[in-house]
Amino acid sequence: MKALILNSGLGRRMGVLTSEHPKCMTEITFNDTILSRQLKLLAKASIEQVVMTTGLFDNILVNYCKSLNLPLEFRFVKNPIYDKTNYIYSIYCAKDLLKDEDILLMHGDIVFEESALDDILSFDGSCMATSSTLELPEKDFKAVVEDGLVKKVGVEFFDNAREAQALYKLQKEDWNIWLDEIIRFVENDDVNCYAEKALNQVSDRMHITAYDLKDKLCAEIDTPEDLAVISNKIREIENRTVYMCFSTDMLHTGHISIIQKASKLGKLIIGVLSDEAVTSYKRFPLLPFEERKALFANIVGVYKVVEQKELSYKENLELLHPDFVVHGDDWVTGVQKPIRDEVCEILAEYGGRLVEFPYSKDEKYKALEDRARSELSLPDMRRGRLKKAIGMKGLVTAMEAHSGITGLIVENTSVWEGGKNHQFDAMWISSLCDSTAKGKPDIELVDMTSRFRTIDDIMEVTTKPIIFDGDTGGLKEHFVYTVKTLERMGVSMLIIEDKTGLKKNSLFGTEVEQTQDSIENFSEKIRAGKAAQKSKDFMIIARIESLILERGMEDALTRAFAFVEAGADGIMIHSRKKDPAEIFEFCEKFRAVDQTSVLVVVPTSFNSVTEEEFKARGVNVVIYANQLTRSGFPAMKKTAETILTNHRAKEADDMCMPIKEILTLIPEDY
């Protein structure tokens, strides 16, 4: 595409400002003239060839363009009778350089903002810059518009008209029709009219869309008063701020495209979601916040990068008051709609505007995300994420899983509430639920080899960290190999309880005989396990049964401090009381001495306590240890009874999830 810039006019209405150079060389900012700004924007938009008509001050204009050192190829065409003709004759003089070309045509006194030029160039077809929001000028161009198309252009039209500017993008089919008519006009000696007079004769054969720029800057400078107004407008544009938020750690062409569009609206500020916000929103980030921040800071067009701590934009919008917020149109519906609604409300309070661009839907982008998820499922990546998540969020949650399908439920279940996406951070592989799923008693009858197969089943189709219920850990010599195997598999945390002998479920408490291991023996087991592990990411947690066995708070605390001293990464404190008082007391007294070790609770009995209350007391991990198992079996039992009762399956349909919905949980590559 060639740009045609008409600069053969005299600019008499500018007075002394055009006494020594053409109007297009009038300064509009400290850094730019009308023309230098046009040419810089053309070069930025990848226009390579410029045909420029000249008149008075021809040599000054030519030398000025060359002095700008822009990557543009100029062809200058002088109108030899510039003082006796209108620009229709200037176009005629340049006709041999313009035939059979796509043309971007503009007057040399037009000033437009970058996003306006981008809109015109991006339009698929021929178009003219118009505005449906600006008042119709008395003496300047207006376009008569019918069915979205330009039918007439001139100063005399008011009915069915829009404000219009001489900024056209013309495909060669339409341009050739207009150029041929311009040639006919000139050769019939009609040279003192606007070129648009020729356009009006052939507009029915052309297809020029009236592109509505609305309030975007696109205006001509005819007088010193125009110059003052537009210079102020440019300063305003240059000081405008634009805000975007990103969670991604993998940039693709869709991201770069929308960043480039946003930067044309003003100074672009990128909000990068915190690691905690990203983790709660979609998946654990492959790159930590500081690296993601640096990624965006080094993109051309980005003015500044800040942290956005939550999915909600509220804090940053109220602090920055950006003129524009830019986002893809994918949040108009769906789970992100409440966030969009909040953004609209905040912008309305101070007059900001939301700009939405079409969301990039490309299979290769999905492939990138799928690859990221695959990397997150690898043992080395998965193992370290739980410790990092605890560091980011303070408190993480885990839900039990005992099969591939329950793992997928934990992986994919999320709830949007208050502008936040809530989901589980990890999976708990419980000996109770694993044994129950196999129809076996919870007495360590299911051996570790079988339980490792359950881990494999879950890891094969999920990405979230795994917390493993190691029961008592067995003999010290066996425990060492368990640690090595789990760490190699990519498990993040192993929890073992300080009991010995045949396992009995803790919730039986003192109703059955249970033997607690000595502090010395259990500490030695912990030391052996820690010595066996290879990475810093794997965690061994000591589960204390003192409260379950009614041995008292002092015994629980003594054991906790001893086990941490032996190398345990943290403590799991358990209780079978519904009243959480003793759990709260333990947390308070433990945290008074130890502020760093991981603190784990399993609120099966004391289930009225919220995660926020646990976090306030220093708890780091909340495990929902058996809820999927306990809810699944009654539902299956009820369904079986219903079919037996009715001698058919119809009455059970309402209890059943559609098989298609179940299949959507299963990854396509399986």
C-alpha positions as CSV (number, residue, x, y, z in Angstrom):
1,M,0.0,0.0,0.0
2,K,1.2,3.5,-0.9
3,A,0.4,6.6,1.1
4,L,-0.6,9.7,-0.8
5,I,-0.2,12.9,1.1
6,L,-1.4,16.2,-0.4
7,N,0.8,19.1,0.5
8,S,0.4,21.5,-2.4
9,G,-1.9,24.0,-0.7
10,L,-0.9,27.6,0.3
11,G,-2.3,27.5,3.9
12,R,-3.2,31.2,3.8
13,R,-5.5,31.0,6.8
14,M,-2.5,30.1,9.1
15,G,-1.1,33.7,8.6
16,V,2.5,34.2,9.5
17,L,2.8,30.5,10.6
18,T,3.1,29.5,7.0
19,S,5.1,32.4,5.7
20,E,8.4,30.5,5.5
21,H,7.3,26.8,5.1
22,P,4.3,24.8,4.1
23,K,1.5,24.3,6.5
24,C,2.3,20.6,7.1
25,M,5.6,21.7,8.7
26,T,3.8,23.7,11.5
27,E,4.8,22.5,14.9
28,I,2.1,20.9,17.0
29,T,4.2,19.7,19.9
30,F,7.8,20.3,21.1
31,N,8.9,17.2,19.2
32,D,6.7,17.1,16.0
33,T,5.2,19.0,13.2
34,I,2.0,17.9,11.5
35,L,4.0,16.1,8.8
36,S,6.6,14.5,11.0
37,R,3.9,13.1,13.2
38,Q,2.1,11.7,10.2
39,L,5.2,10.1,8.7
40,K,6.3,8.6,12.0
41,L,2.9,6.9,12.4
42,L,3.0,5.7,8.8
43,A,6.4,4.2,9.3
44,K,5.3,2.5,12.6
45,A,2.3,1.1,10.7
46,S,4.7,-0.5,8.2
47,I,3.9,1.8,5.3
48,E,7.0,1.9,3.1
49,Q,6.2,4.2,0.1
50,V,4.9,7.8,0.3
51,V,3.9,9.9,-2.7
52,M,3.7,13.5,-1.7
53,T,2.4,16.4,-3.8
54,T,4.1,19.8,-3.3
55,G,3.7,23.4,-4.2
56,L,5.1,26.5,-2.7
57,F,8.3,25.8,-0.6
58,D,8.9,22.6,-2.6
59,N,12.6,22.3,-1.8
60,I,12.1,23.1,1.9
61,L,9.5,20.3,2.1
62,V,11.7,17.7,0.2
63,N,14.7,18.4,2.4
64,Y,12.7,18.3,5.6
65,C,11.3,14.9,4.8
66,K,14.7,13.5,4.0
67,S,16.1,15.0,7.3
68,L,13.7,12.9,9.3
69,N,15.6,9.7,8.5
70,L,12.6,7.5,8.4
71,P,12.4,4.1,6.7
72,L,10.2,5.5,4.0
73,E,10.6,5.7,0.2
74,F,9.5,9.2,-1.0
75,R,8.3,10.2,-4.4
76,F,7.7,14.0,-4.6
77,V,5.4,15.4,-7.3
78,K,5.2,19.2,-7.7
79,N,2.0,20.8,-8.8
80,P,3.4,23.5,-11.1
81,I,0.3,25.6,-11.0
82,Y,-0.4,25.1,-7.2
83,D,-1.6,28.7,-6.9
84,K,-4.2,28.4,-9.6
85,T,-5.6,24.9,-9.0
86,N,-7.1,22.7,-6.2
87,Y,-5.6,19.4,-5.1
88,I,-7.6,17.6,-7.7
89,Y,-4.9,18.8,-10.1
90,S,-2.1,17.7,-7.7
91,I,-3.5,14.1,-7.8
92,Y,-3.6,14.3,-11.6
93,C,0.1,15.2,-11.7
94,A,0.9,12.1,-9.6
95,K,-1.4,9.8,-11.5
96,D,1.3,7.6,-13.0
97,L,2.6,6.7,-9.5
98,L,-0.9,5.8,-8.2
99,K,-2.6,3.7,-10.8
100,D,-3.5,0.1,-9.8
101,E,-2.4,0.6,-6.2
102,D,-4.0,0.3,-2.8
103,I,-3.9,3.9,-1.5
104,L,-3.9,5.5,1.9
105,L,-4.9,9.1,1.0
106,M,-4.7,12.0,3.4
107,H,-4.4,15.8,3.4
108,G,-1.2,17.1,4.8
109,D,-2.9,19.1,7.5
110,I,-4.7,16.1,9.0
111,V,-3.8,15.2,12.6
112,F,-4.9,11.8,13.9
113,E,-4.1,9.6,16.9
114,E,-2.3,6.4,16.3
115,S,-5.3,4.1,17.2
116,A,-7.4,6.0,14.6
117,L,-4.9,5.3,11.9
118,D,-4.7,1.7,13.0
119,D,-8.5,1.4,12.8
120,I,-8.5,2.7,9.3
121,L,-5.6,0.5,8.1
122,S,-7.1,-2.6,9.8
123,F,-10.4,-2.2,8.1
124,D,-11.1,-4.9,5.5
125,G,-12.1,-2.9,2.5
126,S,-12.2,0.8,1.4
127,C,-13.2,3.3,4.0
128,M,-13.2,7.0,4.9
129,A,-12.7,8.5,8.4
130,T,-16.0,9.8,9.8
131,S,-17.5,10.5,13.2
132,S,-21.1,10.0,14.4
133,T,-20.4,11.7,17.7
134,L,-19.0,15.1,16.6
135,E,-21.1,18.0,15.5
136,L,-21.4,18.7,11.8
137,P,-19.0,21.5,10.8
138,E,-20.4,24.5,8.8
139,K,-17.6,24.9,6.3
140,D,-15.7,21.6,6.4
141,F,-16.2,18.1,4.9
142,K,-19.3,16.1,5.7
143,A,-20.1,12.6,4.3
144,V,-23.6,11.6,3.2
145,V,-24.0,8.0,4.5
146,E,-26.5,5.4,3.4
147,D,-26.4,1.9,4.7
148,G,-23.0,2.5,6.1
149,L,-21.5,3.6,2.8
150,V,-20.2,7.0,1.7
151,K,-22.4,8.4,-1.1
152,K,-21.4,12.1,-1.2
153,V,-18.6,14.1,0.3
154,G,-18.5,17.9,0.5
155,V,-19.0,21.0,2.6
156,E,-22.5,21.6,1.4
157,F,-24.2,18.3,2.6
158,F,-26.1,18.2,5.9
159,D,-28.9,15.7,5.5
160,N,-28.0,12.1,6.5
161,A,-24.4,13.3,7.0
162,R,-21.6,12.7,9.3
163,E,-18.5,14.8,10.2
164,A,-15.8,13.6,7.8
165,Q,-12.0,14.0,7.2
166,A,-9.9,13.5,4.1
167,L,-8.3,10.3,5.4
168,Y,-9.2,7.4,3.1
169,K,-8.1,3.8,2.8
170,L,-8.9,2.7,-0.8
171,Q,-8.6,-0.6,-2.4
172,K,-7.2,-0.4,-5.9
173,E,-10.6,-1.3,-7.5
174,D,-12.3,1.6,-5.8
175,W,-9.3,4.0,-6.2
176,N,-9.0,3.3,-9.9
177,I,-12.6,4.3,-10.4
178,W,-12.1,7.6,-8.6
179,L,-8.7,8.3,-10.2
180,D,-10.1,7.8,-13.7
181,E,-12.9,10.3,-12.9
182,I,-10.3,12.8,-11.5
183,I,-8.4,12.4,-14.8
184,R,-11.6,13.1,-16.8
185,F,-12.3,16.2,-14.7
186,V,-8.9,17.7,-15.2
187,E,-8.7,16.9,-18.9
188,N,-12.1,18.7,-19.1
189,D,-10.3,21.7,-17.4
190,D,-12.3,21.3,-14.1
191,V,-9.3,21.9,-11.9
192,N,-10.5,24.4,-9.2
193,C,-12.7,21.9,-7.2
194,Y,-12.1,19.4,-4.5
195,A,-11.3,15.9,-5.8
196,E,-14.4,14.7,-3.9
197,K,-16.5,16.4,-6.6
198,A,-15.2,13.7,-8.9
199,L,-15.8,11.0,-6.2
200,N,-19.5,12.1,-6.0
201,Q,-20.0,11.3,-9.7
202,V,-18.8,7.7,-9.3
203,S,-19.6,6.8,-5.7
204,D,-22.4,4.5,-6.8
205,R,-19.8,2.3,-8.5
206,M,-17.5,2.4,-5.4
207,H,-17.8,0.7,-2.0
208,I,-16.4,3.1,0.6
209,T,-17.5,2.4,4.2
210,A,-18.0,5.4,6.5
211,Y,-15.7,4.2,9.2
212,D,-16.9,5.7,12.5
213,L,-13.9,6.9,14.6
214,K,-16.4,8.5,17.1
215,D,-14.4,10.6,19.6
216,K,-10.9,9.6,18.4
217,L,-8.7,12.5,17.2
218,C,-8.8,13.0,13.4
219,A,-9.0,16.6,12.5
220,E,-7.5,19.2,10.1
221,I,-5.7,22.3,11.0
222,D,-6.8,25.3,9.0
223,T,-6.3,28.2,11.4
224,P,-4.1,29.1,14.4
225,E,-7.2,28.4,16.6
226,D,-7.4,24.9,15.2
227,L,-3.7,24.5,16.0
228,A,-4.2,25.5,19.6
229,V,-7.1,23.1,20.1
230,I,-5.4,20.1,18.4
231,S,-2.1,20.7,20.2
232,N,-3.9,20.6,23.5
233,K,-5.7,17.4,22.4
234,I,-2.4,15.8,21.4
235,R,-0.9,16.6,24.8
236,E,-3.9,15.1,26.4
237,I,-3.5,12.0,24.3
238,E,0.1,11.7,25.1
239,N,-0.7,11.8,28.8
240,R,-3.5,9.3,28.6
241,T,-3.0,6.1,30.5
242,V,-4.2,2.6,29.5
243,Y,-4.4,-0.4,31.8
244,M,-4.3,-4.1,31.0
245,C,-4.0,-7.1,33.2
246,F,-2.2,-10.3,32.4
247,S,-1.8,-13.7,34.1
248,T,0.1,-15.5,31.4
249,D,3.6,-16.7,31.6
250,M,3.7,-17.7,27.9
251,L,3.4,-14.8,25.4
252,H,2.1,-15.5,22.0
253,T,1.2,-13.4,19.0
254,G,-2.3,-12.8,20.3
255,H,-0.9,-11.1,23.4
256,I,1.6,-9.0,21.4
257,S,-1.2,-7.9,19.1
258,I,-3.5,-6.6,21.8
259,I,-0.6,-5.0,23.6
260,Q,0.3,-3.1,20.4
261,K,-3.3,-2.0,20.0
262,A,-3.6,-0.9,23.6
263,S,-0.3,1.1,23.5
264,K,-1.7,3.2,20.6
265,L,-4.4,4.6,23.0
266,G,-1.9,6.0,25.5
267,K,0.8,5.1,28.0
268,L,0.3,1.5,28.6
269,I,0.4,0.2,32.2
270,I,0.4,-3.6,32.5
271,G,-0.9,-5.2,35.7
272,V,0.7,-8.6,36.2
273,L,-1.3,-10.9,38.5
274,S,0.4,-12.0,41.6
275,D,1.5,-15.7,41.9
276,E,-1.3,-16.2,44.4
277,A,-3.9,-14.7,42.1
278,V,-2.8,-16.8,39.1
279,T,-2.7,-20.0,41.2
280,S,-6.3,-19.4,42.3
281,Y,-7.4,-18.3,38.9
282,K,-6.3,-21.1,36.5
283,R,-3.0,-22.9,37.1
284,F,0.2,-22.6,38.9
285,P,2.5,-20.2,36.9
286,L,5.5,-21.7,35.2
287,L,7.3,-18.4,35.8
288,P,7.2,-16.6,39.2
289,F,5.8,-13.0,39.4
290,E,9.2,-11.2,39.2
291,E,10.1,-13.0,36.0
292,R,6.6,-12.4,34.5
293,K,6.9,-8.8,35.4
294,A,10.3,-8.5,33.7
295,L,8.8,-10.3,30.6
296,F,6.2,-7.5,30.1
297,A,8.6,-4.7,31.1
298,N,10.8,-5.5,28.1
299,I,8.0,-5.3,25.5
300,V,8.1,-2.3,23.2
301,G,5.1,-0.1,23.9
302,V,4.8,-0.9,27.6
303,Y,5.2,2.2,29.8
304,K,5.1,0.6,33.2
305,V,4.4,-2.7,34.9
306,V,2.7,-3.0,38.3
307,E,1.5,-5.9,40.4
308,Q,-2.2,-6.8,40.5
309,K,-2.7,-8.7,43.7
310,E,-6.2,-10.1,43.0
311,L,-8.3,-10.9,40.1
312,S,-10.4,-7.8,40.9
313,Y,-9.1,-4.7,39.2
314,K,-10.5,-2.5,41.9
315,E,-7.4,-1.6,43.9
316,N,-5.3,-0.7,40.8
317,L,-8.1,1.2,39.0
318,E,-8.8,3.3,42.1
319,L,-5.1,4.0,42.5
320,L,-4.2,4.7,38.8
321,H,-7.4,6.0,37.3
322,P,-6.5,5.0,33.8
323,D,-8.3,6.6,30.9
324,F,-8.8,3.3,29.3
325,V,-9.0,-0.4,30.4
326,V,-8.3,-2.8,27.5
327,H,-9.3,-6.5,27.5
328,G,-10.3,-9.2,25.1
329,D,-14.1,-9.6,24.5
330,D,-13.9,-13.1,26.1
331,W,-15.1,-11.8,29.5
332,V,-18.4,-10.4,28.2
333,T,-20.0,-13.7,29.3
334,G,-18.9,-16.5,31.5
335,V,-17.1,-16.7,34.8
336,Q,-15.1,-13.5,34.3
337,K,-18.3,-11.4,33.7
338,P,-18.5,-10.2,37.4
339,I,-15.0,-8.9,37.1
340,R,-15.9,-7.0,33.9
341,D,-19.0,-5.6,35.6
342,E,-16.9,-4.3,38.5
343,V,-14.5,-2.7,36.1
344,C,-17.4,-0.9,34.2
345,E,-18.8,0.4,37.5
346,I,-15.4,1.8,38.6
347,L,-14.7,3.4,35.2
348,A,-18.2,5.0,35.2
349,E,-17.4,6.7,38.5
350,Y,-14.6,8.8,37.1
351,G,-15.3,8.7,33.3
352,G,-12.8,6.0,32.2
353,R,-13.6,3.8,29.2
354,L,-13.5,0.1,28.5
355,V,-12.1,-1.0,25.2
356,E,-12.6,-4.6,24.1
357,F,-10.8,-6.3,21.2
358,P,-11.8,-9.6,19.7
359,Y,-10.3,-12.5,21.7
360,S,-7.7,-14.5,19.8
361,K,-9.0,-18.0,19.2
362,D,-6.3,-20.1,17.7
363,E,-5.5,-23.8,18.1
364,K,-1.8,-23.0,18.6
365,Y,-2.6,-21.0,21.7
366,K,-4.5,-23.9,23.1
367,A,-1.6,-26.1,22.3
368,L,0.7,-23.8,24.3
369,E,-1.6,-24.0,27.3
370,D,-1.8,-27.8,26.9
371,R,2.0,-27.9,26.8
372,A,2.2,-25.8,30.0
373,R,-0.2,-28.2,31.8
374,S,1.9,-31.2,30.6
375,E,5.0,-29.6,32.1
376,L,3.2,-28.9,35.4
377,S,2.4,-32.7,35.6
378,L,6.1,-33.7,35.4
379,P,7.4,-35.0,38.7
380,D,10.1,-32.3,39.2
381,M,7.6,-29.5,38.4
382,R,4.7,-30.9,40.5
383,R,6.8,-31.8,43.6
384,G,7.9,-28.2,44.3
385,R,4.7,-26.4,43.7
386,L,3.0,-27.2,47.1
387,K,5.8,-25.5,49.1
388,K,5.7,-22.6,46.7
389,A,2.0,-22.3,47.0
390,I,2.2,-22.2,50.8
391,G,4.7,-19.4,50.5
392,M,2.5,-17.5,48.1
393,K,-0.9,-17.9,49.7
394,G,-0.1,-18.7,53.4
395,L,-2.9,-21.3,53.4
396,V,-3.6,-24.0,50.8
397,T,-6.4,-26.5,50.6
398,A,-6.4,-30.2,49.6
399,M,-9.3,-32.5,48.7
400,E,-9.1,-36.3,48.8
401,A,-8.8,-38.3,45.6
402,H,-8.7,-42.0,45.3
403,S,-8.8,-42.6,41.5
404,G,-8.2,-40.9,38.2
405,I,-11.7,-39.6,37.9
406,T,-11.8,-38.2,41.5
407,G,-8.5,-36.6,40.8
408,L,-10.0,-34.9,37.7
409,I,-12.9,-33.7,39.9
410,V,-10.4,-32.1,42.3
411,E,-8.3,-30.7,39.4
412,N,-11.2,-29.1,37.5
413,T,-13.7,-28.0,40.2
414,S,-13.8,-24.3,40.8
415,V,-16.3,-21.8,42.1
416,W,-16.4,-18.1,41.3
417,E,-17.5,-15.9,44.2
418,G,-17.0,-12.2,44.9
419,G,-14.8,-11.8,41.8
420,K,-12.5,-14.6,42.9
421,N,-12.0,-18.1,41.6
422,H,-11.9,-20.7,44.4
423,Q,-10.3,-24.1,43.7
424,F,-8.3,-26.8,45.5
425,D,-4.6,-26.4,45.6
426,A,-3.6,-30.1,46.1
427,M,-4.9,-33.6,46.3
428,W,-4.9,-35.8,49.4
429,I,-4.4,-39.5,48.8
430,S,-5.7,-41.1,51.9
431,S,-5.2,-44.7,53.1
432,L,-8.8,-44.7,54.3
433,C,-10.3,-43.7,51.0
434,D,-7.8,-45.8,48.9
435,S,-8.6,-48.9,51.0
436,T,-12.4,-48.1,50.9
437,A,-12.4,-47.8,47.1
438,K,-10.8,-51.2,47.0
439,G,-13.3,-52.6,49.5
440,K,-10.6,-53.3,52.0
441,P,-10.4,-52.3,55.7
442,D,-8.3,-49.3,56.7
443,I,-5.6,-51.3,58.6
444,E,-2.7,-50.9,56.2
445,L,-3.9,-54.0,54.4
446,V,-3.4,-52.3,51.0
447,D,0.3,-52.4,50.6
448,M,2.4,-49.5,49.3
449,T,2.9,-51.0,45.9
450,S,-0.9,-50.9,45.3
451,R,-1.1,-47.4,46.8
452,F,1.6,-46.2,44.5
453,R,-0.5,-47.4,41.5
454,T,-3.3,-45.1,42.8
455,I,-0.8,-42.2,42.7
456,D,0.2,-43.1,39.2
457,D,-3.5,-43.2,38.1
458,I,-4.1,-39.8,39.5
459,M,-0.8,-38.2,38.3
460,E,-1.4,-39.5,34.8
461,V,-4.4,-37.2,34.3
462,T,-3.8,-34.3,36.6
463,T,-1.3,-31.6,37.4
464,K,-1.9,-30.5,41.0
465,P,0.4,-31.4,43.9
466,I,-0.1,-34.6,45.8
467,I,-0.1,-35.0,49.6
468,F,0.2,-38.7,50.6
469,D,-1.1,-40.3,53.7
470,G,1.7,-42.6,54.8
471,D,-0.1,-44.0,57.9
472,T,2.6,-44.9,60.5
473,G,5.4,-45.0,57.9
474,G,6.1,-48.6,58.8
475,L,9.5,-49.7,59.9
476,K,12.2,-47.1,59.6
477,E,14.1,-49.2,57.0
478,H,10.9,-49.4,54.9
479,F,10.1,-45.8,55.4
480,V,13.4,-44.7,53.8
481,Y,12.4,-46.5,50.5
482,T,8.8,-45.0,50.7
483,V,10.4,-41.5,50.9
484,K,12.7,-42.2,47.9
485,T,9.8,-43.6,45.8
486,L,7.3,-40.8,46.6
487,E,9.9,-38.1,46.0
488,R,10.9,-39.7,42.6
489,M,7.2,-39.9,41.6
490,G,6.7,-36.2,42.2
491,V,4.7,-36.3,45.5
492,S,5.0,-33.0,47.4
493,M,4.2,-34.0,51.0
494,L,4.2,-37.2,53.0
495,I,2.3,-37.3,56.3
496,I,3.0,-40.0,58.9
497,E,1.4,-40.5,62.3
498,D,3.2,-41.2,65.6
499,K,1.5,-44.6,66.3
500,T,2.8,-48.2,66.2
501,G,1.2,-51.6,65.6
502,L,-1.8,-52.5,63.6
503,K,-3.4,-49.3,62.3
504,K,-6.8,-48.2,63.7
505,N,-8.5,-45.1,62.3
506,S,-7.9,-42.1,64.5
507,L,-11.6,-41.1,64.7
508,F,-12.2,-44.2,66.9
509,G,-9.9,-42.5,69.5
510,T,-9.7,-44.4,72.8
511,E,-12.6,-46.7,71.8
512,V,-10.1,-49.1,70.4
513,E,-6.6,-49.9,71.6
514,Q,-4.1,-47.7,69.9
515,T,-0.4,-47.3,70.7
516,Q,1.5,-44.1,70.3
517,D,5.2,-44.3,69.3
518,S,7.8,-42.9,71.6
519,I,9.2,-39.5,70.8
520,E,12.7,-41.0,70.4
521,N,11.6,-43.7,67.9
522,F,9.5,-41.5,65.8
523,S,12.1,-38.8,65.7
524,E,14.6,-41.3,64.5
525,K,12.2,-42.3,61.7
526,I,11.8,-38.7,60.7
527,R,15.6,-38.2,60.6
528,A,16.0,-41.3,58.5
529,G,13.4,-40.1,56.0
530,K,14.9,-36.6,55.7
531,A,18.3,-38.1,55.1
532,A,16.9,-40.2,52.3
533,Q,15.3,-37.4,50.3
534,K,17.2,-35.7,47.5
535,S,15.4,-32.4,46.9
536,K,14.5,-29.4,49.1
537,D,10.9,-29.5,47.8
538,F,9.7,-32.7,49.3
539,M,8.1,-32.3,52.8
540,I,7.7,-34.8,55.6
541,I,5.0,-33.9,58.1
542,A,4.6,-35.4,61.5
543,R,1.0,-36.2,62.5
544,I,0.5,-36.1,66.3
545,E,-2.2,-38.3,67.8
546,S,-1.9,-37.0,71.4
547,L,-5.3,-35.1,71.3
548,I,-7.0,-38.1,69.7
549,L,-5.7,-40.4,72.4
550,E,-6.5,-37.8,75.2
551,R,-2.8,-37.5,76.2
552,G,-3.2,-33.8,76.7
553,M,-2.0,-30.5,75.2
554,E,1.5,-30.6,76.8
555,D,2.2,-34.0,75.3
556,A,1.1,-32.8,71.8
557,L,3.3,-29.7,72.0
558,T,6.3,-31.6,73.4
559,R,6.1,-34.0,70.5
560,A,5.6,-31.3,68.0
561,F,8.7,-29.4,69.0
562,A,10.7,-32.6,69.2
563,F,9.6,-33.8,65.7
564,V,10.5,-30.4,64.2
565,E,13.8,-30.6,65.9
566,A,14.3,-34.0,64.3
567,G,13.8,-32.5,60.9
568,A,10.1,-32.6,60.2
569,D,8.9,-29.9,57.8
570,G,5.8,-29.4,59.8
571,I,3.1,-30.8,62.1
572,M,-0.3,-32.1,61.5
573,I,-2.5,-31.8,64.6
574,H,-5.6,-33.9,64.8
575,S,-8.7,-34.0,66.9
576,R,-12.0,-35.9,66.9
577,K,-13.9,-33.2,68.8
578,K,-16.5,-31.1,67.1
579,D,-15.4,-28.1,69.2
580,P,-12.2,-26.7,67.7
581,A,-11.1,-25.2,71.0
582,E,-8.2,-27.6,71.5
583,I,-7.0,-27.3,67.9
584,F,-7.0,-23.5,68.3
585,E,-5.2,-23.8,71.5
586,F,-2.5,-26.0,70.0
587,C,-2.1,-23.6,67.0
588,E,-1.7,-20.6,69.3
589,K,0.9,-22.2,71.5
590,F,2.8,-23.8,68.7
591,R,3.0,-20.6,66.7
592,A,4.1,-18.7,69.8
593,V,7.3,-20.7,69.5
594,D,7.5,-21.8,65.9
595,Q,6.4,-19.3,63.2
596,T,7.9,-21.1,60.2
597,S,7.1,-24.9,60.2
598,V,4.1,-26.0,58.1
599,L,0.9,-26.5,60.2
600,V,-1.7,-28.9,58.8
601,V,-5.2,-29.6,60.0
602,V,-7.9,-32.1,58.8
603,P,-11.3,-30.6,59.9
604,T,-13.4,-33.8,59.6
605,S,-14.9,-33.4,63.0
606,F,-14.5,-29.7,63.7
607,N,-15.9,-28.9,60.3
608,S,-17.6,-25.6,61.1
609,V,-14.3,-23.7,61.1
610,T,-13.7,-21.7,57.9
611,E,-10.4,-21.6,56.0
612,E,-10.1,-17.9,56.9
613,E,-10.3,-18.7,60.6
614,F,-7.6,-21.4,60.2
615,K,-5.3,-19.0,58.3
616,A,-5.7,-16.4,61.0
617,R,-4.4,-19.0,63.5
618,G,-1.3,-19.8,61.5
619,V,-2.6,-23.0,59.7
620,N,-1.0,-23.6,56.3
621,V,-2.7,-26.6,54.9
622,V,-6.4,-27.6,55.3
623,I,-7.1,-31.2,54.1
624,Y,-10.7,-32.3,53.3
625,A,-9.8,-35.9,53.9
626,N,-12.7,-38.1,52.9
627,Q,-15.7,-36.0,51.7
628,L,-15.7,-37.3,48.1
629,T,-15.7,-40.9,49.3
630,R,-18.4,-40.2,51.9
631,S,-20.7,-38.4,49.4
632,G,-20.1,-40.7,46.5
633,F,-21.1,-44.0,48.2
634,P,-24.4,-42.9,49.6
635,A,-25.4,-41.5,46.1
636,M,-24.5,-44.8,44.4
637,K,-26.3,-46.8,47.1
638,K,-29.4,-44.6,46.6
639,T,-29.3,-45.0,42.9
640,A,-29.0,-48.8,43.2
641,E,-32.0,-48.9,45.6
642,T,-34.1,-46.8,43.3
643,I,-33.5,-49.1,40.3
644,L,-34.3,-52.2,42.4
645,T,-37.5,-50.5,43.7
646,N,-38.9,-49.5,40.3
647,H,-37.5,-52.4,38.3
648,R,-36.2,-49.8,35.8
649,A,-33.7,-47.0,35.6
650,K,-35.9,-44.0,34.7
651,E,-36.5,-42.9,38.3
652,A,-32.7,-42.8,38.9
653,D,-32.0,-40.5,35.9
654,D,-32.2,-37.3,38.0
655,M,-29.6,-38.7,40.4
656,C,-27.1,-39.3,37.5
657,M,-24.7,-37.0,35.8
658,P,-25.0,-37.2,32.0
659,I,-22.2,-39.5,30.6
660,K,-21.1,-36.7,28.2
661,E,-20.5,-34.4,31.2
662,I,-18.4,-37.1,32.8
663,L,-16.4,-37.6,29.6
664,T,-15.6,-33.9,29.4
665,L,-13.6,-34.3,32.6
666,I,-11.3,-36.7,30.9
667,P,-8.4,-35.1,29.0
668,E,-8.7,-35.5,25.2
669,D,-5.2,-37.0,24.8
670,Y,-6.4,-40.0,26.8
